[in-house]
Amino acid sequence: NKIQELPEDLFLYLPDLATLNVARNQLTHLPSSMRGTRSLEEINVDCNKMGPSLQPDSLLWSLPRLQTLSARTNTLEELPALMGQLASLTKLDLSNNFIISVPKEAEALTNLVSLNMTNNPLEDMPPLFEKLQFKTRLVHSKADRRKLVQRALIVRKGVMNAYQRELLASRVGIA
């Protein structure tokens, strides 16, 4: 498929559409008429030209029943704060993009069970977002590596402190 644009009024005729799969096209955006499609539960826009952002005023953020959003292999660089409004979202795949950070508002996505952000140059993730218990969590980022090193240094420091206390206690006990 090489669809470059969907008709602007397309979704006016599809109010009960539950699944939209427009993967492997040349789309740069989705029509604003999608706002009226309140029953959408799954959207797949993989392998398009969506980017550099999923527009902040995009219809995506006004879909209360959306459970799955897959936007793999696009040209996304940023995510709008409005993504936190997708309260029903359980699966999010934004792999193979150019995303550097995830907005703090993403912490509101507490129903997520699957997150794939692999192959993005991520530098930062919201703290609460990292604590969510995902069934699938694929995030490879500079931030993850940095945190792993920080944790290792904290553990090392804890071990060194324990060793020094033990050594001091043994010296005090000898004297």
Backbone as a ProteinNet text record, in pm:
[ID]
protein_1_A
[PRIMARY]
NKIQELPEDLFLYLPDLATLNVARNQLTHLPSSMRGTRSLEEINVDCNKMGPSLQPDSLLWSLPRLQTLSARTNTLEELPALMGQLASLTKLDLSNNFIISVPKEAEALTNLVSLNMTNNPLEDMPPLFEKLQFKTRLVHSKADRRKLVQRALIVRKGVMNAYQRELLASRVGIA
[TERTIARY]
83.4	0	87	43.1	115.5	19.2	-76.9	-173.3	-100.5	-115.8	-48.2	-138.9	-269.1	-361.9	-498.6	-561	-697.3	-793.3	-909.3	-1005.6	-1042.2	-1048.1	-1072.1	-1205.4	-1305.2	-1436.9	-1460.5	-1360.1	-1373.6	-1442.8	-1402.9	-1453	-1592	-1642.8	-1780.4	-1877.5	-1835.2	-1919.6	-1888.3	-1797.8	-1755.9	-1758.3	-1871.4	-1873.2	-1850.7	-1877.9	-1863.1	-1737.2	-1645.6	-1521.2	-1443.8	-1404.4	-1331.3	-1182	-1143.9	-1003.3	-966.6	-853.9	-802.4	-660.2	-637.7	-504.1	-466.8	-379.1	-330.7	-178.2	-128.1	16.3	71.4	199.7	275.7	221.5	204	162.8	258.4	213.4	295	224.8	142.1	63.6	151.7	121.8	192.8	103.2	-27.4	-122.8	-253.3	-339.4	-471.9	-574.7	-685.2	-784.1	-850.5	-884.8	-947.1	-1086.6	-1149.1	-1282.8	-1280.7	-1161.9	-1151.4	-1200.4	-1202.1	-1248.8	-1387.4	-1470.7	-1607.1	-1617.1	-1507.9	-1505.6	-1469.1	-1562.3	-1536.6	-1524.3	-1555.4	-1550.4	-1417.5	-1324.3	-1195.2	-1120.9	-1081.8	-1008.7	-865.4	-840.3	-707.3	-669.9	-549	-497.2	-357.2	-336	-204.1	-162.7	-61.2	-6.5	141.4	178.9	317.6	365.3	493.6	560.4	493.9	474.5	425	527.7	483.9	573.4	519.4	459.5	406.3	522.3	521.4	627.2	644.2	721.9	808.1	733.3	603.1	528.1	387.9	325.8	183.1	120.1	69.1	26.3	-43	-5.6	-70.8	-221.8	-267.7	-412	-472.6	-395.9	-439	-560.8	-638.6	-756.6	-723	-604.3	-567.4	-593	-572.9	-581.2	-725.4	-820.4	-961.5	-1037.4	-967.7	-1030	-1034	-1143.2	-1149.4	-1142	-1174.4	-1174.8	-1049.6	-956.7	-836.6	-754.1	-732.9	-657.2	-519.8	-509.3	-383.4	-345.9	-223.6	-170	-33.1	-20.4	107.2	149.6	262	316.1	464.4	494.4	633	683.6	812.3	882.1	815.8	814.9	772	887.3	858.6	963.8	933	873.8	836.4	959.4	958.6	1067.9	1021.2	893.9	841.8	698.3	659.2	523.2	459.8	336	272.8	227.6	217	170.9	30.1	-47.1	-184.9	-194.6	-83.5	-90.6	-139.1	-123.5	-169.4	-320.1	-392.8	-538.8	-591	-504.6	-547.6	-558.2	-654.3	-667.6	-691.8	-749.6	-780	-665.2	-559.9	-449.7	-381.4	-374	-308.3	-181.8	-174	-58.1	-11	118.5	176.3	308	315.5	437.7	483.3	592.4	651.1	795.4	825.2	961.8	1004.6	1135.8	1195.2	1153.7	1163.8	1138.6	1259.9	1241.9	1352.3	1318.7	1243.3	1193.2	1305.5	1324.3	1430.2	1377	1253.7	1198.7	1048.3	997.2	854.1	803	694.2	646	599.4	611.9	573.1	426.7	343	200.3	173.1	270.6	254.2	235.8	271.7	253.2	106.1	16.3	-127	-172.8	-87.1	-122.7	-106.3	-182.1	-165.2	-221.8	-294.3	-347.7	-254.7	-142.2	-47.8	3.4	-2.2	57.4	169.5	174.6	278.9	330	461.1	524.9	649.1	656.6	775.2	826.4	943.3	1006.7	1148.9	1173.7	1307.9	1347.4	1477	1534	1487.1	1487.5	1467.6	1587.4	1631.6	1744.5	1699.5	1621.6	1565.8	1674.3	1651.1	1741	1671.5	1538.4	1466.9	1329.9	1290	1157.1	1100.3	968.7	910.8	932.6	968.1	997	884	760.4	649.2	629.4	653.5	639.1	730.7	848.3	943.4	899.6	816.4	774.8	652.5	581.4	462.8	499.7	410.7	436.2	382.5	468.6	429.4	446	355.2	376.5	491.9	493.7	601	652.8	780.6	840.2	972.1	971	1091.9	1133.7	1226.3	1276.6	1427.5	1493.8	1639.5	1675.2	1735.9	1765	1892.5	1940.2	2055.9	2020.2	1895.8	1851.1	1855.9	1814	1818.1	1961.2	2051.1	2191.4	2249.1	2216.4	2264.6	2213.2	2086.7	2029.3	2090.4	2119	2182.9	2320.1	2395.2	2526.6	2510.6	2412.2	2389.2	2353.9	2267.9	2230.4	2351.6	2434.4	2554.4	2647.3	2660.7	2746.1	2689.2	2557.5	2494	2516.6	2498.8	2522	2667.9	2758.1	2901.5	2931.2	2874	2895.6	2841	2724.1	2665.5	2753.4	2808.1	2897.6	3023.6	3079.5	3200.5	3173.1	3058.1	3023.4	3009.3	2944.5	2928	3064.4	3151.7	3286.1	3362.9	3354.8	3425.5	3371.6	3239.7	3181.3	3230.2	3232.6	3278.2	3425.9	3505.4	3647.7	3669.4	3595.6	3605.8	3562.8	3453.7	3404.7	3507.4	3573.2	3672.6	3794.7	3830.8	3944.3	3909.8	3789.1	3745.5	3737	3692.1	3681.1	3817	3919.4	4054.8	4121.2	4102.3	4171.7	4118
-119.4	0	124.4	222.8	349.3	466.1	449.6	556.4	672	790.7	907.5	989.4	976.3	1056.7	989.6	991.3	940.6	1057	1031.4	1140.2	1205.1	1335.8	1410.5	1373.8	1337.8	1305.7	1155.1	1073.9	928.1	876.8	923.9	868.3	918.2	1015.1	1059.1	946.2	856.8	745.9	616.4	621.3	501.6	526.1	568.8	604	485.5	363.9	246.2	165.1	221.2	152.8	120.3	-6.3	-49.1	-64.5	-102.9	-127	-53.6	15	83.2	35.3	-25.2	-70.5	-5.2	91.9	160.1	148.1	34.6	9.7	1.1	30	17.4	105.5	232.3	331	448.9	561.7	683.6	796.8	760.5	860.6	946.5	1076.1	1167.8	1212.6	1193.2	1229.7	1153.6	1160.2	1099.5	1211.4	1190.5	1297.4	1336	1461.9	1511.2	1453.5	1400.6	1341.5	1218.3	1167	1049.3	1079.8	1207.5	1247	1192.8	1182.4	1133.9	983.2	913.6	767.7	725.5	740.6	717.1	569.2	479.1	336	271.2	347.3	291.2	232.7	106.2	37.4	4.6	-1.8	-40	40.7	97.2	171.8	121.3	88.4	46.3	138.9	220.6	310.3	278.8	152.4	109.5	141.1	168.7	184.1	289.3	406.2	520.5	631.7	753.1	868.2	964.2	907.3	987.9	1052.3	1181.7	1248.4	1390.8	1469.8	1433.5	1407.9	1442.2	1412.7	1368.3	1298.4	1273.1	1403	1479.6	1615.6	1632.1	1735.6	1760	1776.2	1833	1849.6	1728.5	1623.1	1504	1440.7	1380.4	1308	1189.5	1137.9	1020.3	1040.7	1161.3	1187.7	1203.1	1196.4	1208.6	1078	966.1	835.7	758.4	770	713.4	561.6	491.6	344.8	282.4	364.7	313.7	228.9	102.3	8.4	-22.7	-22	-56.9	51.5	101.1	197.4	148.2	120.9	77.1	176.2	241.7	339.5	310.4	180.8	138.3	192.6	214.8	247.5	364.5	476.7	602.7	700.5	827.6	927.3	1013.1	951.1	1023.4	1064.8	1189.4	1241.5	1278.7	1310.4	1351.8	1304.4	1299.3	1260.9	1375.8	1410.9	1521.7	1482.1	1579.9	1556.5	1497.1	1525.4	1476.2	1324.8	1255.3	1108.9	1051.5	1125.2	1080	1066.5	1119.7	1110.9	976	891.8	761.5	660.8	682.1	603.3	454.9	417.4	276.7	203.3	274.6	214.9	103.3	-16.3	-130.5	-172.3	-139.8	-180.1	-60.9	-28.8	84.4	40.7	51.4	15	135.5	195.1	310	280	153.6	112.4	165.9	172.1	212.4	352.6	446.6	586.8	666.7	793.4	881.1	954.6	889.5	950.6	960.6	1079.9	1104.3	1095.8	1142.6	1138.7	1114.7	1074.7	1049.2	1154	1223.7	1327.7	1271	1350.5	1310.7	1266.2	1326.7	1295.1	1149.8	1082.2	940.8	854.4	907.2	832.5	799.3	872.4	847.8	722.3	662.6	542.5	419	412.3	306.6	171.6	165.2	37.6	-32.5	29.1	-32.6	-165.2	-267.8	-397	-432.3	-362	-388.2	-255.8	-237.4	-115.9	-154.9	-108.9	-134.3	-1.4	37.8	162.3	132.9	8.9	-27.6	52.3	63.8	133	277.8	346	489.9	544.4	665.3	721.2	781.6	707.1	756.3	800.2	915	965.2	974.5	979.1	999.1	932.6	879.2	820.1	873.7	897.7	941.3	834.6	874	776.8	677.1	725.6	634.9	539	585.6	504.6	383.4	402	291.8	191.3	234	146.8	61.6	97.1	20.4	-124.8	-214.2	-357.1	-403.5	-405.7	-447.7	-597.9	-658.1	-797.4	-799.7	-700	-685.9	-543.9	-529	-395.5	-401	-350.8	-349	-204.3	-160.9	-25.1	-31.6	-1.7	4.5	151	209.4	350.8	386.7	505.4	557.8	572.7	612.5	630.9	498.6	388.9	257.9	218.7	239.1	204	289.4	418.4	509.2	466	429.7	386.6	255.9	167.1	41.2	68	158.4	194	261	351	417.5	316.4	221.9	118.9	35.5	0.7	-78.1	-0.8	128.9	210.6	220.4	229.7	234.5	103.5	-8.1	-139.3	-150.9	-109.3	-114.9	-31	88.8	176.6	112.3	49	-19.6	-133	-209.1	-319.6	-264.5	-158.1	-97.4	-44	19.9	71.5	-42.4	-150.2	-265.7	-325.3	-334.9	-388.9	-299.2	-167.6	-74.4	-82.2	-94.1	-108	-235.7	-343.4	-471.5	-464	-401.9	-386.6	-300.9	-192	-104.5	-177.2	-252.7	-327.8	-431.2	-495.3	-596.4	-531.4	-413	-342.2	-294.4	-243.9	-197.4	-315.7	-428.7	-549.3	-602.2	-583.2	-632.2	-542.6	-411.8	-317.9	-319.5
0	0	0	-70.8	-75.9	-57.6	30.6	56.6	123.6	68.1	123.5	214.2	193.6	272.7	275.2	390.8	402.2	381.3	320.3	300.3	434.2	435.2	559	624.3	545	601.6	618.7	596.8	599.6	725.3	840.1	965.3	1003	930.2	952.8	920	831.5	788.2	862.1	958	1032.2	1183.7	1239.1	1381.6	1475.7	1429.8	1515.6	1486	1411.2	1377.9	1505.3	1521.3	1641.2	1614.6	1492.8	1459.6	1331.3	1336.2	1217.9	1194	1077.4	1040.7	907.9	916.3	796	788.4	834.5	835.9	693.9	682.5	558.2	445.4	479.2	380.7	386.5	338.5	337.1	412.5	510.2	583	673.3	675.4	764.8	879.7	864.9	969.9	947.5	1046.5	1036.1	1029.8	958.5	942.5	1075	1086.8	1209.8	1231.2	1127.1	1142.2	1232	1261.9	1348.5	1490.1	1527.3	1661.2	1691.8	1591.6	1611.1	1624.6	1605.4	1611.6	1753.2	1845.7	1988	2022.8	1930.5	1961.1	1921.4	1867.5	1826.7	1946.2	1934.1	2040.2	1999.9	1869.8	1822.1	1698.4	1701.6	1586.6	1555.2	1427.4	1381.2	1267.4	1294.6	1192.5	1168.8	1189.9	1171	1029.5	1018.1	888.3	799.2	855.3	780.3	793.5	775.4	790.1	895.5	999.2	1108.7	1182	1190.2	1263	1215.7	1284	1395.6	1526.3	1530.4	1652.1	1615.3	1709.4	1695.5	1743.6	1651.5	1675.8	1811.1	1888.8	2017.1	2003.8	1893	1874.9	1803.5	1794.2	1722.3	1786.6	1701.4	1743.1	1832.5	1824.8	1904.2	2051.9	2098.8	2242.5	2288.9	2196.7	2234	2209.8	2218.8	2195.9	2328	2402.2	2537.5	2544.3	2436	2439.4	2378.7	2333.4	2267.6	2363.7	2326	2408.7	2350.3	2218.9	2152.6	2052.7	2067.4	1971.9	1928.5	1799.8	1744.8	1637.2	1662.8	1568.1	1545.3	1526.8	1503	1369.9	1365.7	1241.5	1168	1236.3	1178.3	1195.9	1195.5	1216.3	1338.9	1439.5	1560.9	1639.9	1684.2	1765.7	1905.5	1918.7	2048.4	2066.7	2192.9	2227.6	2304.3	2271.9	2342.6	2482.8	2570	2706.8	2707.8	2605.1	2598.8	2592.9	2568.3	2562.2	2694.5	2802.7	2933.4	2943	2845.9	2846	2797.1	2746.6	2694.3	2808.8	2895.9	3018.7	2993.7	2881.6	2853	2784.3	2749.5	2673.9	2753	2691.5	2755.6	2681.2	2552.7	2472.5	2390.1	2403.8	2332.4	2269.2	2138.3	2065.9	1984	2027.6	1958.7	1918.7	1899	1865.9	1729.4	1711.9	1583.8	1539.3	1630.7	1600.8	1645.4	1671	1711.3	1841.1	1927.1	2050.3	2153.4	2207.4	2305.3	2448.2	2469.4	2604.9	2600.9	2715	2731.3	2829.9	2797.2	2887.6	3021.7	3125.6	3260.5	3265	3182.6	3180	3142.8	3084.8	3049.2	3173.1	3289.5	3414	3438.8	3374.6	3390.2	3315.8	3235.9	3159.5	3248	3353.7	3453.6	3411.1	3301.1	3253.1	3154.6	3121.6	3027.8	3081.8	2998.2	3033.5	2936.5	2823.6	2725.2	2669.9	2681.3	2632.5	2553.6	2429.3	2347.8	2294.9	2345.1	2301.1	2252.7	2210.9	2165.8	2042.2	2022.9	1907.5	1895	2008.7	2016.9	2093.6	2065.1	2140.8	2274.4	2350	2476.3	2572.9	2632.6	2735.5	2869.9	2868.3	2993.4	2988.6	3104	3120.9	3251.4	3259.1	3386.1	3493.4	3616.4	3723.1	3747.5	3758	3784.7	3668.5	3546.7	3426.5	3434.8	3491.2	3504.7	3610.6	3704.5	3814.4	3780.1	3672.8	3636.6	3610.6	3647.1	3631.1	3495.7	3397.6	3264.3	3248.6	3171.8	3131.7	3031.9	2945.5	2848	2857.5	2884.7	2890.2	2816	2698.3	2617	2597.3	2679.5	2668.7	2681.1	2575.3	2577.6	2558.1	2657.6	2646.7	2719.4	2688.1	2759.9	2906.9	2934	3072.3	3148.1	3083.6	3149.2	3181.8	3087.6	3112.4	3224.6	3223.3	3326.2	3463.4	3471.5	3599.3	3646.8	3554	3590.6	3652.6	3592	3646.6	3782.7	3794.9	3923.8	4032.3	3999.3	4097.5	4137.4	4039.5	4069	4161.8	4138.7	4225	4366.4	4377.9	4510.3	4583.9	4514.4	4576.4	4618.2	4530.4	4562.5	4686.2	4691.9	4807.2	4934.2	4924.3	5039.4	5088.3	4995.3	5031.4	5097	5041.2	5098.5	5238.9	5258.3	5391.3	5491.3	5450.2	5539.4	5574.1	5475.5	5498.8	5595.8	5575.6	5664.6	5807.3	5822.9	5957.4	6023.9	5946.2	6000.6	6039.1	5954.9	5982.8	6107.4	6117.7	6233.9	6360.5	6350.2	6466.5	6510.6	6415.3	6452.5	6517.3	6471.9	6532.2	6673	6689.1	6821	6916.5	6867.7	6950.8	6992.1	6909.2	6938.5	7042.3	7031.6	7121.2	7261
[MASK]
+++++++++++++++++++++++++++++++++++++++++++++++++++++++++++++++++++++++++++++++++++++++++++++++++++++++++++++++++++++++++++++++++++++++++++++++++++++++++++++++++++++++++++++++

